[in-house]
């Protein structure tokens, strides 16, 4: 881009320093460079695009009832709240069931389902101090005549006295005949001696 001094000199007009200074001052007050003008054009183009985009977006809301939209939002918020409440209830129920199973196991309950069926679960769930109330209820069941058989060691420990072979005979530190002799003696059958 040519400045005014170049343009004047190409036209054959010679200017003094005072004239150049006056012209420079007047041009700065009255004219802007093309770069500044281009910035303004770009700004107008951008604003026009934004206006067109907004206008298109607003057309989507033509015929929309704001009150109905507000009611729909309120309904969706209520559904969301209900779902959250449902999840919290499920989590609390899962935690309660886990605590109940742990408590039954800690008092050596033999059959969790049977013991759970005897408990008042609604009262225990509503309790402020569930752990202690569950322990108290289980203690009551363990001491009651009609339910104490549900508590205690589940299986008596069995002492292994010998070893087994693949056929299924258990021997006691000796031959296979020792086991047969013991069984016959327990049944009251006399063992025939080989002749």
C-alpha positions as CSV (number, residue, x, y, z in Angstrom):
1,X,0.0,0.0,0.0
2,X,1.4,3.4,-1.0
3,X,1.4,6.3,1.4
4,X,0.4,9.8,0.4
5,X,4.0,11.0,0.0
6,X,4.7,8.3,-2.6
7,X,1.5,9.0,-4.4
8,X,2.2,12.8,-4.5
9,X,5.8,12.3,-5.7
10,X,4.7,9.9,-8.4
11,X,2.2,12.6,-9.5
12,X,5.0,15.1,-9.7
13,X,4.0,17.2,-6.7
14,X,6.8,18.1,-4.3
15,X,5.8,19.0,-0.7
16,X,7.6,20.8,1.9
17,X,8.1,19.3,5.4
18,X,5.4,21.7,6.8
19,X,2.9,20.6,4.1
20,X,3.7,16.9,4.7
21,X,3.1,17.4,8.4
22,X,-0.2,19.2,7.9
23,X,-1.4,16.5,5.4
24,X,-0.4,13.7,7.8
25,X,-2.3,15.3,10.6
26,X,-5.4,15.9,8.5
27,X,-5.3,12.4,7.1
28,X,-5.0,10.8,10.6
29,X,-8.0,12.9,11.7
30,X,-10.2,12.1,8.7
31,X,-9.1,8.7,7.2
32,X,-8.4,5.3,8.6
33,X,-6.0,2.7,7.1
34,X,-7.4,-0.1,5.1
35,X,-6.4,-2.6,7.8
36,X,-8.7,-0.8,10.3
37,X,-11.5,-0.7,7.8
38,X,-11.0,-4.5,7.1
39,X,-11.3,-5.2,10.9
40,X,-14.6,-3.4,11.0
41,X,-15.9,-5.3,7.9
42,X,-14.9,-8.6,9.6
43,X,-16.6,-7.6,12.8
44,X,-19.8,-6.7,10.9
45,X,-19.6,-10.1,9.0
46,X,-19.2,-12.0,12.3
47,X,-22.1,-10.2,13.9
48,X,-24.3,-10.9,10.9
49,X,-23.4,-14.6,11.1
50,X,-24.2,-14.6,14.8
51,X,-27.6,-12.9,14.2
52,X,-28.5,-15.4,11.4
53,X,-27.5,-18.4,13.6
54,X,-29.5,-17.0,16.5
55,X,-32.5,-16.3,14.3
56,X,-32.4,-19.9,13.0
57,X,-32.2,-21.2,16.6
58,X,-35.1,-19.1,17.6
59,X,-37.3,-20.6,14.9
60,X,-37.1,-23.9,16.7
61,X,-39.1,-22.2,19.6
62,X,-41.9,-20.9,17.3
63,X,-45.1,-22.3,18.7
64,X,-43.6,-23.5,21.9
65,X,-45.7,-22.9,25.0
66,X,-43.3,-21.7,27.7
67,X,-45.7,-22.8,30.5
68,X,-45.9,-26.3,29.0
69,X,-42.1,-26.4,28.8
70,X,-41.8,-25.3,32.4
71,X,-44.2,-28.0,33.4
72,X,-42.2,-30.6,31.4
73,X,-39.0,-29.5,33.1
74,X,-40.7,-29.7,36.6
75,X,-41.9,-33.3,35.7
76,X,-38.5,-34.4,34.5
77,X,-36.9,-33.0,37.7
78,X,-39.5,-34.9,39.8
79,X,-38.7,-38.1,37.9
80,X,-35.0,-37.5,38.5
81,X,-35.6,-37.0,42.2
82,X,-37.7,-40.1,42.4
83,X,-35.0,-42.2,40.7
84,X,-32.4,-40.8,43.1
85,X,-34.6,-41.7,46.1
86,X,-35.2,-45.2,44.6
87,X,-31.4,-45.7,44.3
88,X,-30.8,-44.5,47.8
89,X,-33.4,-46.9,49.1
90,X,-31.8,-49.8,47.2
91,X,-28.4,-48.9,48.5
92,X,-29.8,-48.7,52.1
93,X,-31.5,-52.1,51.6
94,X,-28.3,-53.7,50.3
95,X,-26.3,-52.3,53.3
96,X,-29.0,-53.5,55.7
97,X,-28.9,-57.0,54.2
98,X,-25.1,-57.1,54.3
99,X,-25.2,-56.0,58.0
100,X,-27.8,-58.7,58.7
101,X,-25.8,-61.5,57.1
102,X,-22.7,-60.4,58.9
103,X,-24.5,-60.3,62.3
104,X,-26.1,-63.8,61.7
105,X,-22.6,-65.2,60.8
106,X,-21.1,-63.6,63.9
107,X,-23.5,-65.4,66.2
108,X,-23.0,-68.7,64.2
109,X,-26.4,-68.8,62.6
110,X,-26.8,-72.1,60.6
111,X,-29.4,-71.0,58.1
112,X,-29.5,-67.3,57.2
113,X,-32.9,-67.5,55.3
114,X,-34.6,-69.3,58.2
115,X,-33.3,-66.8,60.8
116,X,-34.1,-63.8,58.6
117,X,-37.7,-65.1,58.2
118,X,-38.1,-65.0,62.0
119,X,-37.0,-61.4,62.3
120,X,-39.2,-58.3,62.1
121,X,-37.3,-56.7,59.2
122,X,-39.5,-53.6,58.9
123,X,-38.8,-52.7,62.5
124,X,-35.1,-53.4,62.2
125,X,-34.8,-51.3,59.0
126,X,-36.6,-48.4,60.7
127,X,-34.4,-48.6,63.7
128,X,-32.0,-45.7,64.5
129,X,-29.4,-48.1,65.8
130,X,-29.7,-51.1,63.4
131,X,-26.6,-53.0,64.4
132,X,-27.4,-53.2,68.1
133,X,-31.1,-53.9,67.5
134,X,-30.2,-56.8,65.1
135,X,-27.8,-58.2,67.7
136,X,-30.5,-58.0,70.3
137,X,-33.1,-59.7,68.1
138,X,-30.6,-62.5,67.1
139,X,-29.7,-63.0,70.8
140,X,-33.4,-63.4,71.6
141,X,-33.8,-66.0,68.8
142,X,-30.7,-67.9,69.9
143,X,-32.1,-68.2,73.5
144,X,-35.7,-69.0,72.5
145,X,-36.6,-72.7,72.7
146,X,-38.2,-72.9,69.3
147,X,-35.3,-71.3,67.4
148,X,-32.1,-72.0,69.2
149,X,-31.4,-75.0,67.0
150,X,-30.7,-72.5,64.2
151,X,-27.6,-71.3,66.0
152,X,-24.3,-72.9,66.9
153,X,-21.6,-74.7,65.0
154,X,-22.8,-75.8,61.6
155,X,-20.9,-79.1,61.3
156,X,-19.1,-81.0,64.1
157,X,-15.4,-81.4,63.3
158,X,-14.6,-84.9,62.1
159,X,-11.3,-86.5,63.1
160,X,-9.6,-88.4,60.3
161,X,-8.2,-91.6,61.7
162,X,-6.8,-93.2,58.6
163,X,-6.4,-92.8,54.9
164,X,-8.4,-93.8,51.9
165,X,-7.6,-95.6,48.7
166,X,-9.1,-95.0,45.2
167,X,-11.6,-97.8,45.7
168,X,-13.0,-96.2,48.9
169,X,-11.6,-98.4,51.7
170,X,-10.4,-96.5,54.7
171,X,-7.6,-98.1,56.6
172,X,-6.2,-97.3,60.0
173,X,-2.5,-97.4,60.0
174,X,-2.5,-100.9,58.8
175,X,-4.0,-103.3,56.3
176,X,-7.4,-103.2,54.7
177,X,-8.7,-106.0,57.0
178,X,-8.5,-103.8,60.1
179,X,-11.3,-101.6,58.8
180,X,-13.5,-104.6,58.0
181,X,-12.8,-106.1,61.4
182,X,-13.9,-102.9,63.1
183,X,-17.1,-102.7,61.1
184,X,-18.0,-106.3,61.8
185,X,-17.3,-105.8,65.5
186,X,-19.5,-102.6,65.5
187,X,-22.3,-104.6,63.9
188,X,-21.9,-107.4,66.4
189,X,-20.9,-110.0,63.8
190,X,-18.3,-112.4,64.8
191,X,-15.3,-112.6,62.5
192,X,-14.6,-116.0,61.1
193,X,-11.0,-117.0,61.4
194,X,-9.4,-118.5,58.4
195,X,-8.5,-122.1,58.9
